[in-house]
Amino acid sequence: MAKILVVDDSPTQLANMVRICEAQGHQTVTATNGMQGVELARTERPDLILMDVVMPELNGFQATRKITRDPETQHIPVVLVTTKDQDTDKVWGERQGAAGYIIKPPQEAELVAKIRELLGA
């Protein structure tokens, strides 16, 4: 299956998304802040990234922008998974290059459907 990078500073949210991904047979790599997420996107070359927005050091919008504008990682789809539920947040996420936007806590069926859609599975 696919390699999915999960980026979230909440241990509970991180564990939940890892559990959902691994239950679908995917391999996961984790990061707890945006800077780590950008670095792991470059070194691990995941097939997909699930990215929180509100994090220390580099937020998810900033990390998504770095990933989607870097020629080495711009092909990797990024899904923002966040508590920020305003339409303006979603639009801003899309402007940063996000391929999807899911409100936390993610419903398992919604997250699985988005992963399958973006991986073409």
C-alpha positions as CSV (number, residue, x, y, z in Angstrom):
1,M,0.0,0.0,0.0
2,A,1.0,3.6,0.4
3,K,3.4,5.5,2.7
4,I,1.5,8.3,4.5
5,L,3.2,11.0,6.5
6,V,1.0,12.1,9.5
7,V,1.9,15.5,11.0
8,D,0.2,16.6,14.2
9,D,1.4,17.9,17.6
10,S,-1.5,16.2,19.5
11,P,-0.4,12.6,20.5
12,T,-4.1,11.6,20.6
13,Q,-4.9,12.9,17.1
14,L,-1.7,11.5,15.7
15,A,-2.4,8.1,17.1
16,N,-6.0,8.1,15.8
17,M,-4.9,9.0,12.2
18,V,-2.1,6.5,12.3
19,R,-4.6,3.8,13.5
20,I,-7.0,4.7,10.6
21,C,-4.2,4.6,8.0
22,E,-2.6,1.4,9.2
23,A,-6.0,-0.3,9.4
24,Q,-6.2,0.3,5.6
25,G,-2.8,-1.4,5.2
26,H,-0.8,1.8,4.8
27,Q,2.7,2.4,6.2
28,T,2.9,5.6,8.3
29,V,5.7,8.0,9.2
30,T,4.9,10.7,11.9
31,A,6.0,14.2,12.7
32,T,5.0,16.4,15.6
33,N,5.4,19.8,14.0
34,G,5.5,21.5,10.6
35,M,9.3,21.7,10.3
36,Q,9.6,18.0,10.9
37,G,6.8,17.4,8.4
38,V,8.6,19.4,5.7
39,E,11.9,17.6,6.4
40,L,10.3,14.1,6.4
41,A,8.4,15.0,3.2
42,R,11.8,15.5,1.5
43,T,13.6,12.5,3.1
44,E,10.8,9.9,3.3
45,R,9.0,10.8,0.0
46,P,5.5,9.7,1.2
47,D,2.6,9.1,-1.2
48,L,0.3,11.4,0.9
49,I,0.5,13.8,3.8
50,L,-2.1,14.3,6.5
51,M,-1.3,17.7,8.1
52,D,-2.6,19.5,11.2
53,V,-2.8,23.3,11.0
54,V,-2.3,24.6,14.5
55,M,1.3,23.5,15.5
56,P,4.4,25.0,17.0
57,E,7.4,26.2,15.0
58,L,5.8,26.1,11.5
59,N,2.0,25.8,11.2
60,G,0.3,23.5,8.8
61,F,-0.5,26.2,6.3
62,Q,3.2,27.3,6.1
63,A,4.4,23.7,5.9
64,T,1.9,22.9,3.2
65,R,3.1,25.9,1.2
66,K,6.7,24.8,1.5
67,I,5.9,21.2,0.5
68,T,3.7,22.1,-2.5
69,R,6.1,24.7,-3.8
70,D,9.3,22.6,-3.5
71,P,10.0,20.9,-6.8
72,E,11.1,17.8,-4.9
73,T,7.9,17.4,-3.0
74,Q,5.2,19.3,-5.0
75,H,3.8,16.1,-6.4
76,I,2.8,14.8,-2.9
77,P,-0.9,15.6,-2.0
78,V,-1.4,17.3,1.3
79,V,-4.7,16.9,3.2
80,L,-5.2,19.5,6.0
81,V,-6.9,17.8,9.0
82,T,-7.8,20.6,11.5
83,T,-10.2,22.0,14.0
84,K,-10.2,25.2,12.0
85,D,-13.7,24.9,10.5
86,Q,-14.3,28.3,8.8
87,D,-14.8,28.6,5.1
88,T,-12.0,31.2,5.0
89,D,-9.6,28.6,6.5
90,K,-10.5,26.1,3.9
91,V,-10.0,28.6,1.1
92,W,-6.6,29.6,2.6
93,G,-5.6,26.0,2.8
94,E,-6.4,25.4,-0.9
95,R,-4.4,28.5,-1.8
96,Q,-1.4,27.0,0.0
97,G,-1.7,23.9,-2.2
98,A,-3.8,21.5,-0.1
99,A,-5.5,18.8,-2.0
100,G,-8.1,18.3,0.7
101,Y,-9.5,19.7,4.0
102,I,-11.0,17.6,6.8
103,I,-12.4,18.9,10.0
104,K,-11.2,17.3,13.3
105,P,-12.0,14.9,14.7
106,P,-11.9,13.1,11.4
107,Q,-14.6,10.7,10.7
108,E,-12.9,7.4,9.7
109,A,-15.1,6.9,6.6
110,E,-14.4,10.5,5.4
111,L,-10.6,10.2,6.0
112,V,-10.4,6.8,4.3
113,A,-12.5,8.1,1.3
114,K,-10.2,11.1,0.9
115,I,-7.0,8.9,1.1
116,R,-8.4,6.5,-1.5
117,E,-9.4,9.4,-3.8
118,L,-6.0,11.0,-3.7
119,L,-4.1,7.8,-4.0
120,G,-6.3,6.7,-6.9
121,A,-7.2,3.5,-5.1
